[in-house]
Amino acid sequence: MAADSHGSGGFLPPEPSGPEPDLGRRPEPPAAPPPPPARGYEPPAHAQPGWQQPQQPPQPQAWNTPNPAGPDNGPAVLGFSLSLSSLGLLLISAGLSTLLSVGLAIPGMLQSRKGTQRVQAGVTSRNAGLANAGWILGIIALVLSALATIFWIVIAIVVATDDEARREFEDELDRQRNSSMSVLLVVARLVGSALL
């Protein structure tokens, strides 16, 4: 055996001489897969026994996808937040924060109204419900603030003018100095006695 020029000692296959021979017709390319069956598809009658229809992936549901509704409605969100804070602060403090609650409710109502006007003008359609809720919560906070102010003024007048009510109030405060609920009960009892 003779070694080739590379020194590997192997043989190379002979090169074909001339064009490739015609061996008859060429094989057809593979057929494209059939389209997926429609719903309610029945397999053909000539299908083999045991053949199962292939599982189709679930079709995506056409849910209501949020579409961009224009620019954001910041005044509506701000108005709702201010009005909700006003009402929450008023309820948590049992009406003692009426000045602060009014100071939050009025800007909350103004911003909510501005948000509603933006929706009505067609600038945006976002947060229209928040704007309405902010307006309503602002009104509720203002009304409750007015009632709480009247309530605390009546209590102050009763305690200042009635000696018996003042002594009862001071005695009750001395007995239960640590309980804020007891203070509210004393106040309620004083209002009840003043109204009767």
C-alpha positions in Angstrom: 0.0 0.0 0.0 1.3 3.3 -0.9 0.9 6.3 1.4 -0.7 9.4 0.1 0.8 12.8 0.2 -0.6 13.5 3.7 1.0 10.4 5.2 -2.3 8.9 6.5 -2.0 5.7 4.4 -5.7 5.7 3.3 -7.3 5.6 -0.1 -9.6 8.2 -1.5 -12.8 7.2 -3.4 -12.6 7.6 -7.1 -14.1 10.7 -8.6 -17.2 10.2 -10.9 -16.6 10.8 -14.5 -19.3 12.8 -16.2 -22.8 13.9 -15.3 -24.9 12.1 -12.7 -26.9 9.2 -14.2 -30.7 9.6 -14.6 -32.2 6.9 -12.4 -35.8 7.6 -13.4 -38.3 9.9 -11.8 -37.3 11.8 -8.7 -39.1 11.4 -5.5 -41.9 13.9 -4.7 -41.3 16.2 -1.8 -43.3 15.3 1.3 -46.8 16.6 1.3 -47.7 19.5 3.6 -49.5 18.5 6.8 -53.3 18.7 6.6 -54.9 21.8 8.2 -56.1 21.4 11.7 -59.6 20.0 11.9 -62.5 22.3 12.7 -64.7 21.8 15.8 -67.0 18.9 15.4 -64.5 17.1 13.1 -65.1 13.4 12.6 -62.2 11.2 11.5 -62.6 9.8 8.0 -64.2 6.4 7.6 -61.0 4.8 6.3 -59.1 5.8 9.5 -57.4 2.9 11.3 -59.0 1.5 14.4 -57.7 3.0 17.5 -56.9 6.3 15.7 -57.6 9.3 17.9 -58.2 12.8 16.9 -55.1 14.9 17.9 -55.7 17.2 20.8 -56.0 20.9 19.8 -54.5 23.5 22.0 -57.1 25.6 23.8 -58.2 28.6 21.9 -57.5 31.9 23.7 -60.6 33.5 25.2 -61.7 36.9 23.9 -61.9 38.6 27.3 -62.4 42.3 27.6 -58.8 43.4 27.4 -58.1 46.9 28.7 -57.5 49.2 25.8 -55.6 52.4 26.2 -58.2 55.0 27.2 -56.1 58.1 26.7 -54.1 60.0 29.3 -54.3 59.3 33.0 -56.8 61.1 35.1 -54.7 62.2 38.1 -57.2 64.7 39.6 -59.7 61.9 40.0 -57.3 59.7 41.8 -56.1 62.6 44.0 -59.6 63.7 44.8 -60.7 60.2 45.8 -57.6 59.8 48.0 -58.1 63.2 49.8 -61.8 62.6 50.4 -61.3 59.1 51.7 -58.5 60.3 54.0 -60.8 63.0 55.3 -63.6 60.6 56.1 -61.3 58.0 57.6 -59.6 60.6 59.8 -62.9 61.9 61.0 -64.2 58.5 61.9 -61.0 57.4 63.6 -60.7 60.5 65.7 -64.4 60.4 66.7 -65.1 63.8 65.2 -62.2 65.6 67.0 -60.3 66.3 63.7 -63.1 68.2 62.0 -60.8 71.1 61.0 -58.3 68.7 59.4 -61.1 66.7 57.8 -62.7 69.8 56.3 -59.2 70.8 55.1 -58.9 67.5 53.2 -62.5 67.1 52.1 -62.8 70.5 50.2 -59.6 69.9 48.0 -60.8 66.3 47.5 -64.1 67.5 46.2 -62.5 70.1 43.9 -60.0 67.6 42.5 -62.8 65.0 42.0 -64.8 67.6 40.2 -61.9 68.4 38.0 -61.5 64.7 37.2 -65.1 64.5 36.2 -64.8 67.5 34.0 -61.8 65.8 32.2 -64.0 62.8 31.5 -66.9 64.8 30.3 -64.7 66.9 28.0 -63.4 63.8 26.4 -59.8 64.3 27.5 -59.7 60.8 29.0 -62.2 58.1 30.0 -60.1 56.7 32.9 -61.1 56.8 36.5 -64.5 58.3 36.0 -65.8 56.1 38.9 -63.1 57.3 41.2 -64.0 60.9 40.5 -67.6 60.3 41.3 -66.7 58.4 44.5 -64.3 61.1 45.6 -67.1 63.7 45.1 -69.6 61.7 47.2 -67.1 60.9 49.9 -66.1 64.5 50.1 -69.7 65.5 50.7 -70.2 62.9 53.3 -67.0 64.0 55.1 -68.2 67.6 55.1 -71.6 66.8 56.5 -70.1 64.5 59.2 -67.6 67.2 60.0 -70.3 69.8 60.5 -72.3 67.4 62.7 -69.2 66.5 64.7 -68.4 70.2 65.2 -72.0 70.9 66.4 -71.8 67.9 68.7 -68.5 69.0 70.3 -69.8 72.6 70.6 -72.9 71.4 72.5 -70.7 69.3 74.8 -68.5 72.3 75.5 -71.5 74.5 76.3 -73.1 71.9 78.5 -69.9 71.4 80.5 -69.2 75.1 80.7 -72.7 76.1 81.9 -74.0 73.2 84.0 -72.1 72.8 87.3 -73.4 69.3 87.9 -72.5 68.2 84.4 -69.0 69.7 84.8 -68.4 67.8 88.2 -69.7 64.6 86.7 -67.5 65.0 83.7 -64.4 65.7 85.8 -65.2 62.8 88.2 -65.6 60.4 85.3 -62.3 61.6 83.7 -60.5 61.1 87.0 -61.8 57.6 87.4 -61.0 56.4 83.9 -58.3 58.6 82.7 -56.7 55.9 80.4 -59.7 54.8 78.5 -60.8 56.9 75.6 -64.0 55.0 75.1 -65.1 55.9 78.6 -64.6 59.6 77.7 -66.9 59.1 74.8 -69.5 57.3 77.0 -69.3 60.2 79.5 -69.8 62.7 76.7 -72.8 60.7 75.3 -74.3 60.6 78.8 -73.9 64.3 79.2 -75.5 65.0 75.8 -78.4 62.8 76.7 -78.9 64.5 80.0 -78.7 68.0 78.4 -81.3 67.1 75.7 -83.7 65.6 78.2 
